[in-house]
Amino acid sequence: MKKQTQGILAFIFLGGIMLTSGVLISLPGYDPDKDYSAMDDPKITITGSPADNFPDDQRTTFCSSGGDAKSTDYVTEYLIPTECTNPLAIVSDYDGNAWFAETNTGNLAKFDPITETFTEYDNPTWPNGGRSMIWGIDYAPDGSVWFTDETFDSVWRFSTIDKKYERLSYPASGGDSLPQKLTIHGSQVIINDFTGNKLTILDVNPSETEVNYLSIPSALNGTVTADFALDANNDIWYTNWLYQQGGFLVKFNHDDYSSDVSDSGEQFLPLKDYITAFALPLQLLTPNGITFSDDGILWIADTTSSSFFSFDPSSKEFIQYVTAEPMFATYGNQTGVIQSPISRPYWIENDNQGRLVFNEQTANNISVMDPKSQSLVEYHIPSKNPNWADCDSGIAVLDNCGIAQIFDFAISGEKIWFTEWVENKIGVVDTSVPLPFEIQFESDEVKLSPGDSVTNHFIISPQFKNDVLQISSITSTTHDFLTVDIIHGSAKVIELNSDDPVAIHVEISASDDAIPGIYKILLGGQSSDIAISKFLTVIIG
């Protein structure tokens, strides 16, 4: 384990580092003599908007495929007035306003859901043509919005009171740093450095001009450091991993470390005495989002599959969960190369009702999972961009095909705000809207031995008078040795009317090489706008 890196960072007040010409001289990687708008392709139609950062033939890919804001019974979208802002990180304030970062302008914007109006705040020191993936954002009790900036290795603070930006240089590591997610915790700002392979904790004291920081490096060379979460004891949990090669879940005992440093009078103490690591399961290849549910269980999203995982800190046990298969319209498969479409859960958070919320990047969904009822609701976002899926056959483009690159979301009561990075929109899911049907199980648990099978059924029941719904059945599993087949004349696609529940009969089988353990099978139904399912526990012994 490497020793702690500790140092002093100075706040840089942007107004003090400007030339009279308005050129920012402090941000690394910016060349004031370079024409950023013409770097990629000289065929650029100047519009005077952020779209000028892309050549003409890339504008439908990054700026929008041309669709207006759309809505369903559960989702409402809003088109950002400024063209091609590439919205990404989003957070809500105490009044229910949504604040989001524009990665193609360096600006923050606010959306007022009462007046349904946008306000965009110009960042006067952002370089002309500069673009940065802004993954992390949080709203502080003093009314400031903090966000990360990977291109210029920066952490920004925007005061919602005086409408001014301040920039804090992030402690980069040999040019490989990527400050990603960000959380305000008291007077501290916690950030994971994705490619810099460390967790950074900044101590920010408004009365001082210097900022102390602690960096916690990974014990594994060549890994990345992904998202983090705090438990009830203020321990910080995060993952270190190699791309599709596994890694570790790490717990850092932050309070004990800080207390011991203070008591000892030492500048630093060996970090290894405060770190515990747990090997990730082989199936968990790309852990990104991480959070705790109310019962103290840790949840991790896997971005190279359709899975997310629970981890019990008491038993040290991982359990794998799975989403519904993405709808055909999200991937198209015009070329026929997509054999096994995946949903790619990305970030995951908990709400104030004990539920988990996560975004499914390639399924174009915002999803809500209730650990208590073991239910999953996947809200489908109506806007799609065909340039990010297999939608073009060379002859025609499939209608309403693609994904909007929903890279972030923010929970505000029963509302879930989200951004559409390539459609220049934000949207909101209203989880208070009653669901059109529910799923009921014959039993919540089945037991199997390797080589055995068992029959079971689940019921899809309409919840109120409505038109006939066309429902596709969901039967998703986590392992190849565990299969679910619809039997006894049950249809994979049913028409659900307002009066009669429908029973779906299934056969659940474990192959001879099935590994004993606890597994989850997802059973339910999916319409064009929403998927509603429950997890059946399968115990193989």
C-alpha positions as CSV (number, residue, x, y, z in Angstrom):
1,M,0.0,0.0,0.0
2,K,1.4,3.4,-1.0
3,K,1.6,6.1,1.6
4,Q,-1.0,8.8,1.8
5,T,-0.5,11.7,-0.5
6,Q,-1.2,15.0,1.3
7,G,-0.8,18.5,0.1
8,I,-2.2,22.0,-0.1
9,L,-4.4,23.2,-2.9
10,A,-5.2,26.9,-3.4
11,F,-8.6,28.2,-4.5
12,I,-8.2,30.1,-7.7
13,F,-10.7,32.8,-8.1
14,L,-11.5,33.0,-11.7
15,G,-11.8,36.7,-11.9
16,G,-8.2,37.1,-10.9
17,I,-6.7,35.0,-13.7
18,M,-8.3,36.5,-16.7
19,L,-6.6,38.5,-19.3
20,T,-8.3,41.6,-20.6
21,S,-9.1,39.8,-23.8
22,G,-11.1,37.2,-21.8
23,V,-8.7,34.3,-22.6
24,L,-8.4,31.8,-19.7
25,I,-4.7,31.1,-19.1
26,S,-4.9,28.7,-16.2
27,L,-6.7,25.7,-17.6
28,P,-4.3,23.0,-18.8
29,G,-4.8,21.7,-22.3
30,Y,-6.3,24.9,-23.7
31,D,-4.5,26.6,-26.5
32,P,-5.8,30.1,-27.2
33,D,-4.3,30.1,-30.7
34,K,-6.2,27.0,-31.7
35,D,-9.5,27.1,-33.6
36,Y,-11.4,24.4,-31.6
37,S,-14.5,24.8,-33.7
38,A,-12.7,23.7,-36.8
39,M,-10.4,20.9,-35.4
40,D,-12.4,17.9,-36.6
41,D,-13.8,18.9,-39.9
42,P,-13.6,22.1,-41.9
43,K,-17.3,21.6,-43.0
44,I,-18.8,23.6,-40.2
45,T,-21.8,25.8,-40.6
46,I,-21.4,28.6,-38.1
47,T,-24.6,29.1,-36.1
48,G,-23.3,31.0,-33.1
49,S,-24.5,28.2,-30.8
50,P,-22.6,25.4,-29.0
51,A,-23.3,23.2,-32.1
52,D,-20.3,25.0,-33.7
53,N,-18.1,22.7,-31.6
54,F,-19.1,19.8,-33.9
55,P,-18.8,19.5,-37.7
56,D,-22.1,19.4,-39.6
57,D,-22.1,15.7,-40.1
58,Q,-21.8,15.0,-36.3
59,R,-24.5,17.4,-35.1
60,T,-27.4,14.9,-35.2
61,T,-25.2,12.5,-33.3
62,F,-24.2,14.8,-30.5
63,C,-26.7,17.7,-30.6
64,S,-30.0,16.0,-31.2
65,S,-31.6,13.8,-33.9
66,G,-34.3,16.5,-34.3
67,G,-37.1,15.3,-32.1
68,D,-39.2,17.6,-29.9
69,A,-39.7,16.9,-26.2
70,K,-41.9,13.9,-25.7
71,S,-44.1,12.5,-22.9
72,T,-45.7,9.3,-21.6
73,D,-48.0,8.7,-18.6
74,Y,-44.9,8.6,-16.4
75,V,-42.2,10.7,-18.1
76,T,-42.1,14.3,-19.2
77,E,-39.3,15.8,-21.2
78,Y,-38.2,19.4,-21.7
79,L,-36.1,20.7,-24.6
80,I,-33.2,22.9,-23.5
81,P,-33.5,26.3,-25.3
82,T,-29.8,26.6,-26.2
83,E,-28.8,24.2,-28.9
84,C,-26.4,21.3,-28.4
85,T,-25.5,21.8,-24.7
86,N,-24.8,18.1,-24.0
87,P,-26.4,18.0,-20.5
88,L,-24.9,15.4,-18.1
89,A,-24.6,15.7,-14.3
90,I,-27.8,16.7,-12.6
91,V,-28.9,17.5,-9.0
92,S,-32.0,19.0,-7.3
93,D,-32.0,21.7,-4.7
94,Y,-34.2,22.0,-1.6
95,D,-36.9,23.8,-3.5
96,G,-37.2,21.1,-6.1
97,N,-35.4,22.9,-8.9
98,A,-33.1,20.8,-11.1
99,W,-29.5,22.0,-11.7
100,F,-27.5,20.4,-14.5
101,A,-24.1,20.8,-16.1
102,E,-23.7,21.4,-19.8
103,T,-20.6,19.5,-21.0
104,N,-20.4,21.4,-24.3
105,T,-20.5,24.9,-22.8
106,G,-19.1,24.6,-19.2
107,N,-22.2,26.3,-17.9
108,L,-24.7,25.3,-15.2
109,A,-28.4,25.6,-15.9
110,K,-31.5,25.6,-13.6
111,F,-34.9,24.3,-14.5
112,D,-37.8,25.5,-12.4
113,P,-40.5,22.8,-12.5
114,I,-43.3,25.2,-11.4
115,T,-42.8,27.8,-14.2
116,E,-41.2,25.2,-16.5
117,T,-38.4,27.6,-17.4
118,F,-34.7,27.2,-17.9
119,T,-32.0,29.7,-16.7
120,E,-28.5,29.1,-18.0
121,Y,-25.6,30.7,-16.2
122,D,-22.7,31.7,-18.4
123,N,-19.3,30.6,-17.2
124,P,-17.1,33.5,-18.3
125,T,-13.8,31.7,-17.9
126,W,-14.7,28.6,-19.8
127,P,-12.5,28.5,-23.0
128,N,-14.3,29.0,-26.3
129,G,-14.9,25.6,-27.8
130,G,-13.9,23.7,-24.6
131,R,-15.8,20.5,-23.9
132,S,-15.6,18.3,-20.8
133,M,-17.5,15.3,-19.5
134,I,-18.9,16.6,-16.2
135,W,-19.9,13.5,-14.3
136,G,-20.2,14.7,-10.7
137,I,-22.4,17.3,-9.1
138,D,-23.9,18.0,-5.7
139,Y,-25.8,20.8,-4.0
140,A,-24.4,22.2,-0.7
141,P,-26.3,23.5,2.2
142,D,-24.9,27.0,1.7
143,G,-26.7,27.2,-1.7
144,S,-23.7,26.4,-3.9
145,V,-23.4,23.8,-6.6
146,W,-20.2,21.8,-6.9
147,F,-19.2,19.8,-10.0
148,T,-16.2,18.0,-11.5
149,D,-14.5,18.7,-14.8
150,E,-12.4,15.9,-16.3
151,T,-10.8,17.9,-19.3
152,F,-9.3,20.6,-17.2
153,D,-8.7,18.5,-14.0
154,S,-10.9,20.9,-12.0
155,V,-13.6,21.1,-9.3
156,W,-15.9,24.0,-9.7
157,R,-18.2,25.8,-7.2
158,F,-21.1,27.9,-8.4
159,S,-22.8,30.2,-5.9
160,T,-26.6,30.2,-6.6
161,I,-26.7,33.4,-4.5
162,D,-24.2,35.7,-6.2
163,K,-24.2,33.6,-9.5
164,K,-20.4,33.4,-9.6
165,Y,-18.1,30.5,-10.5
166,E,-14.9,29.5,-8.6
167,R,-12.4,26.9,-9.8
168,L,-10.3,24.6,-7.6
169,S,-7.5,22.7,-9.2
170,Y,-7.8,19.0,-8.8
171,P,-4.7,17.1,-7.6
172,A,-3.9,15.3,-10.9
173,S,-1.6,12.3,-11.0
174,G,0.8,12.3,-13.9
175,G,-1.8,13.6,-16.4
176,D,-4.0,10.5,-16.0
177,S,-6.6,11.9,-13.6
178,L,-10.3,12.0,-14.3
179,P,-12.3,13.5,-11.4
180,Q,-15.7,11.8,-11.7
181,K,-18.5,11.6,-9.1
182,L,-18.7,14.1,-6.3
183,T,-20.4,14.3,-2.9
184,I,-20.6,17.0,-0.3
185,H,-20.2,15.5,3.2
186,G,-20.2,18.2,5.8
187,S,-17.1,20.4,5.1
188,Q,-15.6,17.8,2.9
189,V,-15.9,17.1,-0.8
190,I,-15.4,13.5,-1.7
191,I,-14.3,12.6,-5.3
192,N,-13.3,9.5,-7.1
193,D,-10.5,9.9,-9.6
194,F,-11.5,7.3,-12.1
195,T,-8.3,6.9,-14.2
196,G,-6.0,8.5,-11.5
197,N,-6.9,5.5,-9.4
198,K,-7.5,7.1,-6.1
199,L,-10.2,8.5,-3.9
200,T,-9.7,12.2,-2.9
201,I,-11.2,13.9,0.1
202,L,-11.0,17.7,0.1
203,D,-11.4,19.6,3.4
204,V,-13.0,22.9,2.4
205,N,-13.1,25.6,4.9
206,P,-14.8,28.8,3.6
207,S,-12.8,31.0,6.0
208,E,-9.4,29.8,4.6
209,T,-7.8,30.2,1.2
210,E,-6.1,26.8,1.3
211,V,-7.7,23.4,1.0
212,N,-6.2,20.3,2.6
213,Y,-6.7,17.0,0.8
214,L,-6.2,13.3,1.4
215,S,-5.7,10.9,-1.5
216,I,-6.3,7.2,-1.0
217,P,-4.5,5.3,-3.8
218,S,-5.4,1.8,-5.0
219,A,-3.2,-1.1,-4.0
220,L,-3.6,-2.5,-7.5
221,N,-1.6,-0.9,-10.4
222,G,-3.5,-0.3,-13.6
223,T,-7.0,-0.3,-12.0
224,V,-9.6,2.4,-11.9
225,T,-11.4,3.9,-8.9
226,A,-15.1,4.1,-9.4
227,D,-18.1,5.5,-7.5
228,F,-18.4,5.5,-3.8
229,A,-21.0,5.5,-1.0
230,L,-21.0,6.2,2.8
231,D,-22.5,3.8,5.3
232,A,-24.2,4.7,8.6
233,N,-20.7,4.8,10.3
234,N,-19.3,7.2,7.7
235,D,-17.1,4.5,6.3
236,I,-16.5,5.1,2.6
237,W,-17.0,2.2,0.2
238,Y,-15.8,2.2,-3.4
239,T,-14.4,-0.2,-6.0
240,N,-11.0,-0.7,-7.6
241,W,-11.1,-2.8,-10.8
242,L,-9.4,-3.7,-14.0
243,Y,-11.6,-3.5,-17.1
244,Q,-13.6,-6.8,-17.4
245,Q,-11.0,-8.5,-15.2
246,G,-12.5,-8.1,-11.7
247,G,-11.2,-6.2,-8.7
248,F,-12.1,-5.3,-5.1
249,L,-14.8,-3.7,-3.1
250,V,-12.9,-1.4,-0.6
251,K,-14.0,0.0,2.7
252,F,-12.1,3.0,4.2
253,N,-12.7,3.7,7.9
254,H,-12.7,7.4,7.5
255,D,-13.8,8.5,11.0
256,D,-11.2,6.4,12.8
257,Y,-8.5,7.5,10.5
258,S,-9.3,11.2,11.0
259,S,-9.6,10.7,14.8
260,D,-6.3,8.9,15.0
261,V,-4.5,11.5,12.9
262,S,-5.8,14.2,15.2
263,D,-4.9,12.4,18.4
264,S,-1.4,11.4,17.3
265,G,-0.4,14.7,16.0
266,E,1.1,13.0,12.9
267,Q,0.6,14.4,9.4
268,F,-0.5,11.0,8.2
269,L,-0.8,7.4,9.3
270,P,-0.5,4.2,7.3
271,L,-3.7,3.8,5.3
272,K,-3.5,0.0,5.2
273,D,-4.6,-0.1,8.8
274,Y,-7.9,1.6,7.9
275,I,-8.8,-0.3,4.7
276,T,-10.6,-3.5,4.2
277,A,-11.0,-5.1,0.7
278,F,-13.4,-7.8,-0.6
279,A,-12.9,-9.6,-3.9
280,L,-15.6,-8.8,-6.4
281,P,-17.5,-11.8,-7.8
282,L,-16.3,-13.0,-11.2
283,Q,-19.6,-11.9,-12.9
284,L,-19.2,-8.3,-11.8
285,L,-17.0,-6.9,-14.5
286,T,-17.5,-3.1,-14.6
287,P,-18.8,-1.8,-11.3
288,N,-19.7,1.9,-11.6
289,G,-22.6,3.1,-9.4
290,I,-22.7,2.1,-5.7
291,T,-25.1,3.0,-2.9
292,F,-26.6,1.7,0.4
293,S,-30.3,0.8,1.0
294,D,-32.0,1.6,4.3
295,D,-31.2,-1.9,5.7
296,G,-27.5,-1.4,5.3
297,I,-27.1,-3.6,2.2
298,L,-24.7,-2.2,-0.4
299,W,-25.8,-2.2,-4.1
300,I,-23.5,-2.0,-7.2
301,A,-24.4,-1.5,-10.8
302,D,-22.5,-3.4,-13.5
303,T,-22.2,-1.4,-16.8
304,T,-21.0,-4.3,-19.0
305,S,-24.1,-6.4,-18.4
306,S,-27.8,-6.2,-17.5
307,S,-27.0,-6.9,-13.8
308,F,-26.7,-5.2,-10.5
309,F,-25.5,-6.8,-7.3
310,S,-26.2,-6.6,-3.6
311,F,-23.5,-7.1,-0.9
312,D,-24.3,-7.8,2.7
313,P,-21.4,-6.4,4.9
314,S,-22.4,-8.8,7.7
315,S,-22.4,-12.1,5.7
316,K,-19.9,-10.8,3.1
317,E,-22.3,-12.3,0.5
318,F,-22.9,-11.0,-3.1
319,I,-26.2,-11.7,-4.9
320,Q,-26.7,-10.9,-8.5
321,Y,-29.9,-9.3,-9.9
322,V,-30.9,-8.6,-13.5
323,T,-33.0,-6.2,-15.5
324,A,-35.5,-6.8,-18.2
325,E,-34.0,-7.3,-21.7
326,P,-33.9,-4.0,-23.6
327,M,-36.7,-3.3,-26.0
328,F,-35.9,-3.8,-29.6
329,A,-36.3,-0.1,-30.4
330,T,-33.3,0.7,-28.2
331,Y,-30.8,-1.3,-30.3
332,G,-32.4,-2.0,-33.6
333,N,-30.1,-4.8,-34.7
334,Q,-30.4,-3.9,-38.4
335,T,-27.1,-5.6,-39.1
336,G,-28.0,-8.7,-37.1
337,V,-24.8,-8.5,-35.0
338,I,-26.4,-8.0,-31.6
339,Q,-27.0,-11.5,-30.2
340,S,-27.5,-10.6,-26.6
341,P,-28.6,-7.0,-26.0
342,I,-27.8,-5.6,-22.5
343,S,-29.2,-2.7,-20.5
344,R,-26.0,-1.4,-18.9
345,P,-27.0,-0.2,-15.4
346,Y,-24.8,2.8,-14.8
347,W,-25.3,4.8,-11.6
348,I,-27.4,3.8,-8.6
349,E,-28.8,5.8,-5.7
350,N,-31.3,5.4,-2.8
351,D,-34.4,7.6,-2.3
352,N,-36.2,8.6,0.9
353,Q,-38.7,5.7,0.5
354,G,-36.2,2.9,0.9
355,R,-36.0,2.3,-2.9
356,L,-33.1,2.1,-5.3
357,V,-32.9,4.2,-8.5
358,F,-30.6,3.5,-11.4
359,N,-30.2,4.4,-15.0
360,E,-30.0,1.7,-17.7
361,Q,-27.9,3.4,-20.4
362,T,-28.6,1.2,-23.4
363,A,-32.2,0.3,-22.4
364,N,-33.1,4.0,-22.3
365,N,-34.7,3.4,-18.9
366,I,-34.8,5.0,-15.4
367,S,-35.5,2.1,-13.0
368,V,-36.8,1.9,-9.4
369,M,-36.2,-1.2,-7.3
370,D,-37.8,-1.9,-3.9
371,P,-35.6,-4.2,-1.9
372,K,-38.4,-5.0,0.5
373,S,-41.0,-6.1,-2.0
374,Q,-38.3,-7.3,-4.4
375,S,-40.1,-5.4,-7.2
376,L,-38.6,-3.6,-10.2
377,V,-40.2,-0.8,-12.3
378,E,-38.4,0.3,-15.4
379,Y,-39.6,3.6,-16.9
380,H,-38.9,3.9,-20.6
381,I,-37.7,7.3,-21.9
382,P,-39.5,8.2,-25.1
383,S,-36.8,10.2,-26.9
384,K,-34.1,8.2,-28.8
385,N,-31.2,9.1,-31.1
386,P,-30.6,6.5,-33.9
387,N,-26.9,7.4,-34.2
388,W,-26.1,5.5,-31.0
389,A,-27.7,2.1,-32.0
390,D,-27.9,-0.3,-34.8
391,C,-30.8,1.5,-36.5
392,D,-29.6,2.2,-40.0
393,S,-29.9,-0.6,-42.6
394,G,-28.3,1.5,-45.3
395,I,-31.7,1.8,-46.9
396,A,-33.8,3.3,-44.1
397,V,-33.6,4.2,-40.5
398,L,-35.9,2.4,-38.1
399,D,-38.6,4.6,-36.7
400,N,-38.0,5.8,-33.1
401,C,-34.9,3.7,-32.7
402,G,-31.8,4.4,-30.6
403,I,-30.9,5.8,-27.1
404,A,-30.7,9.3,-25.7
405,Q,-27.6,8.5,-23.5
406,I,-29.2,9.0,-20.2
407,F,-26.0,9.4,-18.2
408,D,-27.3,10.9,-14.9
409,F,-30.3,11.4,-12.7
410,A,-31.3,13.2,-9.5
411,I,-34.0,12.2,-7.0
412,S,-36.3,14.8,-5.6
413,G,-39.1,13.3,-3.5
414,E,-41.2,11.2,-5.9
415,K,-39.7,12.8,-8.9
416,I,-36.5,11.5,-10.7
417,W,-34.8,14.1,-12.9
418,F,-32.5,12.9,-15.7
419,T,-30.4,14.3,-18.6
420,E,-30.3,13.2,-22.2
421,W,-26.8,13.9,-23.3
422,V,-27.2,13.5,-27.1
423,E,-30.8,14.8,-27.3
424,N,-30.3,18.2,-25.5
425,K,-33.1,17.5,-23.1
426,I,-33.8,16.9,-19.5
427,G,-36.8,14.9,-18.2
428,V,-38.6,13.8,-15.1
429,V,-40.1,10.5,-14.0
430,D,-43.1,10.8,-11.7
431,T,-43.1,7.7,-9.6
432,S,-46.4,8.7,-7.9
433,V,-48.3,7.9,-11.0
434,P,-50.3,4.7,-10.4
435,L,-48.9,1.7,-12.2
436,P,-51.2,0.0,-14.8
437,F,-50.7,-3.6,-13.6
438,E,-49.0,-5.5,-10.8
439,I,-47.2,-8.8,-10.5
440,Q,-48.1,-11.5,-8.0
441,F,-46.2,-14.7,-7.4
442,E,-47.5,-18.2,-6.5
443,S,-44.5,-18.3,-4.1
444,D,-41.6,-15.9,-3.6
445,E,-39.0,-18.7,-3.4
446,V,-38.3,-22.0,-5.0
447,K,-35.7,-24.7,-4.3
448,L,-33.8,-26.8,-6.9
449,S,-31.1,-29.3,-7.1
450,P,-28.7,-29.3,-10.1
451,G,-30.3,-31.1,-13.0
452,D,-33.9,-30.5,-11.6
453,S,-36.8,-28.3,-12.8
454,V,-39.9,-26.9,-11.2
455,T,-43.1,-25.4,-12.5
456,N,-44.4,-22.1,-11.1
457,H,-46.6,-19.2,-12.2
458,F,-47.0,-15.5,-11.8
459,I,-50.1,-13.3,-12.3
460,I,-50.3,-10.0,-14.2
461,S,-53.3,-8.1,-12.8
462,P,-54.7,-4.8,-14.2
463,Q,-55.0,-2.1,-11.6
464,F,-57.6,0.2,-13.1
465,K,-60.0,0.6,-16.0
466,N,-58.1,1.3,-19.1
467,D,-57.8,0.3,-22.7
468,V,-56.4,-3.0,-23.6
469,L,-52.6,-3.2,-23.0
470,Q,-50.3,-5.3,-25.0
471,I,-47.8,-6.8,-22.6
472,S,-44.7,-8.8,-23.3
473,S,-43.7,-11.3,-20.6
474,I,-40.3,-10.8,-18.8
475,T,-38.3,-13.9,-17.9
476,S,-34.7,-12.8,-17.2
477,T,-32.0,-14.9,-15.4
478,T,-28.5,-14.1,-14.3
479,H,-26.7,-17.4,-15.2
480,D,-26.7,-19.7,-18.2
481,F,-27.2,-22.8,-16.0
482,L,-30.5,-21.3,-14.8
483,T,-33.3,-21.1,-17.4
484,V,-37.0,-20.1,-17.5
485,D,-39.4,-21.3,-20.1
486,I,-43.0,-20.3,-20.6
487,I,-45.3,-23.4,-20.7
488,H,-48.9,-24.6,-20.5
489,G,-50.1,-22.5,-23.4
490,S,-49.0,-19.2,-21.8
491,A,-48.3,-16.5,-24.4
492,K,-45.1,-14.4,-24.5
493,V,-47.2,-11.5,-25.6
494,I,-50.7,-11.0,-24.0
495,E,-53.5,-8.5,-24.2
496,L,-54.4,-7.3,-20.8
497,N,-57.9,-5.9,-20.4
498,S,-59.3,-3.9,-17.5
499,D,-61.0,-6.9,-15.8
500,D,-59.2,-10.2,-16.1
501,P,-55.8,-11.0,-14.6
502,V,-53.6,-13.3,-16.6
503,A,-51.5,-16.2,-15.3
504,I,-48.1,-17.0,-16.9
505,H,-46.9,-20.5,-16.3
506,V,-43.2,-21.1,-16.3
507,E,-40.7,-23.9,-15.9
508,I,-37.5,-23.1,-14.0
509,S,-34.6,-25.4,-14.6
510,A,-31.1,-25.8,-13.2
511,S,-28.6,-27.6,-15.4
512,D,-26.4,-30.5,-14.1
513,D,-23.4,-28.1,-13.7
514,A,-25.5,-25.5,-11.7
515,I,-23.5,-24.0,-8.8
516,P,-25.3,-24.1,-5.4
517,G,-26.3,-20.7,-4.1
518,I,-29.0,-18.0,-4.0
519,Y,-30.1,-16.6,-7.4
520,K,-32.7,-14.1,-8.6
521,I,-35.0,-14.5,-11.6
522,L,-37.0,-11.5,-12.9
523,L,-40.6,-12.3,-13.9
524,G,-43.1,-9.7,-15.1
525,G,-44.5,-7.8,-18.0
526,Q,-43.5,-4.9,-20.3
527,S,-45.5,-2.4,-22.4
528,S,-44.1,0.2,-24.7
529,D,-43.7,2.7,-21.8
530,I,-43.0,0.7,-18.7
531,A,-41.8,-2.7,-17.4
532,I,-43.1,-4.1,-14.0
533,S,-41.5,-7.2,-12.5
534,K,-40.6,-9.0,-9.3
535,F,-37.6,-11.1,-8.3
536,L,-38.2,-14.7,-7.6
537,T,-35.5,-16.2,-5.3
538,V,-34.1,-19.5,-6.5
539,I,-32.1,-21.6,-4.1
540,I,-29.9,-24.3,-5.7
541,G,-28.6,-26.8,-3.2
